[in-house]
């Protein structure tokens, strides 16, 4: 009996050893399969990222090389209650552009007492690169004018609806400027759609501050500066003039749009 027991014990040991070898080999094979699957997945992810990066580079290249045409600015001025100097703002902007280096490459279409129809007409007929709004706004809406002769409370347009209007045309604007109170909260609605760049004010602002910013901003744009460069120059002008709200202008951009390399006016040559 002792001999048989010893033989059984030996056979069991051999079987356990073989089983351990099989388990080890299966584990190693499974690990190799897992590593191969991980490499395939990583290669797939890399291909996707390369495709996205290529798309982003193409959009950057497209933005770096704007069309060789005049910069078209649609100016929407709306002061239905007659309490803002939007007339002064467009006058300052036109005067600043007139003395800029590339003044012949900028065209401004003013729409005063701008209504909802003026907004859509301007987008479809003028195909602006820039839409500039001057008037009343808050975090959620801006106010256009009613098509009446007397002073009126205005025609509110929500931020989402305004953004959808920008995106509705075949060639949406490259830049939207909301030169009005508390409009910075509306910028995300614009850049989440198809507008690469947007500028707004982060709080309530008086007449002189946004007028000064806009005049210097468009002067720098017409001088061939990048959007970011012109934006910084505009804020610096406000600070040099001792205006209290120089820190309110806010610049937002889509994730694949770089304001530091994008120029809206391309000098000849």
C-alpha positions in Angstrom: 0.0 0.0 0.0 2.9 2.3 0.8 4.4 1.8 -2.6 1.1 2.5 -4.4 0.6 5.7 -2.3 4.0 6.9 -3.2 3.3 6.2 -6.9 0.0 8.1 -6.7 1.8 11.0 -5.1 4.4 11.1 -7.8 1.8 10.9 -10.5 -0.2 13.7 -8.9 3.0 15.8 -8.7 3.7 15.3 -12.4 0.1 16.2 -13.3 0.2 19.3 -11.2 3.4 20.3 -12.9 2.0 19.8 -16.3 -1.2 21.7 -15.4 0.9 24.6 -14.1 2.8 24.6 -17.4 -0.4 24.6 -19.4 -1.9 27.4 -17.3 1.4 29.4 -17.6 1.4 29.0 -21.4 -2.2 29.9 -21.7 -1.6 33.0 -19.6 1.3 34.0 -21.7 -0.7 33.5 -24.9 -3.6 35.6 -23.5 -1.1 38.3 -22.5 0.3 38.3 -26.0 -3.1 38.5 -27.5 -4.0 41.4 -25.1 -0.8 43.3 -26.1 -1.6 42.8 -29.8 -5.2 44.1 -29.2 -3.9 47.1 -27.3 -1.4 47.9 -30.1 -4.2 47.6 -32.7 -6.4 49.9 -30.6 -3.6 52.4 -30.1 -2.9 52.4 -33.9 -6.6 53.0 -34.5 -6.7 55.9 -32.0 -3.5 57.3 -33.5 -5.1 57.3 -37.0 -8.1 59.1 -35.6 -6.0 61.7 -33.9 -3.9 62.2 -37.0 -7.1 62.7 -39.0 -8.4 65.2 -36.5 -5.1 67.0 -36.4 -5.0 67.1 -40.2 -8.5 68.7 -40.2 -7.5 71.2 -37.6 -4.3 72.1 -39.5 -6.4 72.6 -42.6 -8.7 74.9 -40.8 -5.8 76.8 -39.3 -4.2 77.1 -42.7 -7.6 78.3 -44.1 -7.8 81.0 -41.4 -4.2 82.0 -41.8 -4.7 82.6 -45.5 -8.0 84.6 -45.8 -9.3 85.4 -49.2 -7.7 88.3 -51.1 -10.7 90.5 -50.9 -11.9 93.5 -48.9 -12.8 92.9 -45.3 -16.6 93.4 -45.0 -17.9 94.7 -41.6 -21.6 94.8 -40.9 -22.3 97.3 -38.2 -25.6 96.9 -36.4 -26.5 99.9 -34.3 -29.6 99.6 -32.1 -30.6 102.2 -29.5 -34.4 102.0 -29.6 -34.7 104.2 -26.5 -32.2 106.8 -27.8 -29.8 106.5 -24.8 -26.6 105.2 -26.5 -24.1 106.9 -28.8 -24.0 104.2 -31.4 -23.8 107.0 -34.0 -20.6 108.2 -32.4 -19.2 104.7 -32.4 -19.6 104.1 -36.1 -18.2 107.6 -36.8 -15.1 106.8 -34.7 -14.6 103.4 -36.3 -14.9 104.8 -39.9 -12.5 107.6 -39.0 -9.9 105.1 -37.5 -10.1 102.8 -40.5 -9.8 105.8 -42.9 -6.3 106.6 -41.7 -5.1 103.0 -41.4 -2.5 101.4 -43.7 -4.9 99.2 -45.6 -8.0 101.5 -45.6 -8.9 100.5 -49.2 -9.2 96.9 -48.1 -12.0 97.5 -45.6 -15.6 98.1 -46.4 -18.1 99.0 -43.6 -21.9 98.7 -44.0 -23.7 100.6 -41.2 -27.2 99.6 -40.3 -28.5 102.1 -37.8 -31.7 101.5 -35.9 -31.0 97.9 -36.9 -34.0 95.6 -36.9 -34.2 91.8 -37.2 -34.7 92.2 -41.0 -31.6 94.4 -41.2 -29.7 91.6 -39.5 -30.8 88.9 -42.0 -30.6 91.2 -45.0 -27.0 92.2 -44.0 -26.0 88.6 -43.6 -27.4 87.4 -46.9 -26.8 90.4 -49.2 -23.5 91.7 -47.7 -21.8 88.4 -46.6 -19.8 90.1 -43.9 -16.6 88.7 -42.5 -17.3 90.6 -39.3 -20.7 91.4 -37.6 -20.4 94.2 -35.1 -23.3 94.9 -32.7 -23.6 98.1 -30.7 -26.6 98.5 -28.4 -28.2 97.0 -25.3 -27.6 93.4 -24.2 -27.2 91.2 -21.1 -26.0 87.7 -20.5 -28.8 86.1 -22.4 -30.0 88.4 -25.2 -29.4 91.5 -27.2 -31.9 94.1 -28.3 -32.5 95.2 -31.8 -34.8 98.0 -32.9 -38.5 97.8 -33.9 -39.4 99.0 -37.3 -41.3 102.1 -36.0 -40.5 105.8 -36.0 -40.9 106.6 -32.3 -38.7 105.4 -29.4 -39.6 101.9 -28.4 -38.5 99.1 -25.9 -36.7 97.3 -28.7 -36.9 93.7 -30.1 -35.0 91.3 -28.0 -33.1 88.4 -29.6 -31.8 85.5 -27.5 -28.1 84.6 -27.6 -28.9 81.2 -29.1 -31.1 82.6 -31.8 -28.6 85.3 -32.7 -25.9 82.6 -33.0 -28.1 80.4 -35.2 -28.7 83.4 -37.5 -24.9 83.7 -37.9 -24.6 80.0 -38.7 -27.6 80.0 -41.1 -25.8 81.6 -44.0 -23.6 79.8 -46.5 -20.5 81.7 -45.4 -20.8 82.6 -41.7 -18.8 85.5 -40.3 -15.3 84.9 -39.0 -15.7 87.3 -36.1 -18.7 88.6 -34.1 -18.2 91.7 -31.9 -20.9 92.3 -29.3 -19.8 95.8 -28.1 -22.4 95.9 -25.4 -23.0 95.3 -21.7 -22.5 91.8 -20.2 -22.3 90.2 -23.6 -19.3 88.0 -22.9 -21.6 85.3 -21.6 -23.0 85.0 -25.1 -19.7 84.2 -26.8 -19.8 80.4 -26.1 -23.1 80.2 -28.0 -21.3 81.7 -31.0 -18.0 79.8 -31.0 -19.8 76.4 -30.3 -21.4 76.7 -33.8 -19.3 77.9 -36.7 -18.0 81.3 -35.6 -14.2 81.1 -35.0 -13.9 84.3 -33.0 -16.1 86.4 -30.8 -15.6 89.5 -28.6 -17.9 90.8 -25.9 -17.9 92.8 -22.6 -17.8 90.9 -19.3 -19.9 93.5 -17.4 -21.9 96.7 -17.7 -20.0 99.4 -19.7 -20.5 103.1 -20.5 -20.4 104.7 -23.9 -16.8 105.9 -24.0 -15.1 102.6 -23.2 -16.5 100.4 -26.0 -16.3 103.2 -28.5 -12.6 103.7 -27.8 -11.9 99.9 -27.9 -13.7 99.5 -31.2 -12.0 102.4 -32.9 -8.5 101.2 -32.0 -9.4 97.5 -32.6 -10.5 98.1 -36.2 -7.7 100.4 -36.9 -5.2 97.7 -35.9 -7.1 95.1 -37.9 -6.9 97.4 -40.9 -3.2 97.8 -40.3 -2.8 94.1 -40.8 -2.5 93.0 -37.2 -3.9 89.6 -35.9 -7.2 89.4 -34.1 -5.4 88.9 -30.8 -2.9 91.7 -31.5 -5.7 94.2 -32.4 -7.7 93.1 -29.4 -4.8 93.7 -27.1 -4.1 97.1 -28.7 -7.7 98.1 -28.2 -7.6 97.3 -24.5 -4.3 99.1 -24.2 -5.8 102.2 -25.8 -8.6 102.2 -23.2 -6.1 101.9 -20.4 -3.9 104.7 -21.8 -7.0 106.9 -22.0 -7.6 106.3 -18.3 -10.9 104.5 -18.9 -12.1 102.4 -16.0 -13.4 99.4 -17.9 -10.3 98.5 -19.9 -10.4 95.0 -18.5 -13.9 94.2 -19.7 -13.3 93.3 -23.3 -13.3 89.5 -23.7 -12.0 87.4 -26.6 -13.2 83.9 -27.2 -12.3 81.4 -30.0 -13.3 78.0 -31.2 -10.8 75.2 -30.1 -9.3 75.0 -33.6 -9.0 78.7 -34.3 -6.0 80.7 -33.2 -6.5 84.5 -32.9 -2.8 85.1 -32.6 -2.1 84.0 -36.2 -5.4 85.0 -37.9 -5.4 88.3 -39.8 -8.6 89.7 -41.2 -6.8 92.1 -43.6 -4.1 90.8 -45.9 -1.8 93.6 -47.1 -1.0 93.5 -50.8 2.3 92.2 -52.0 
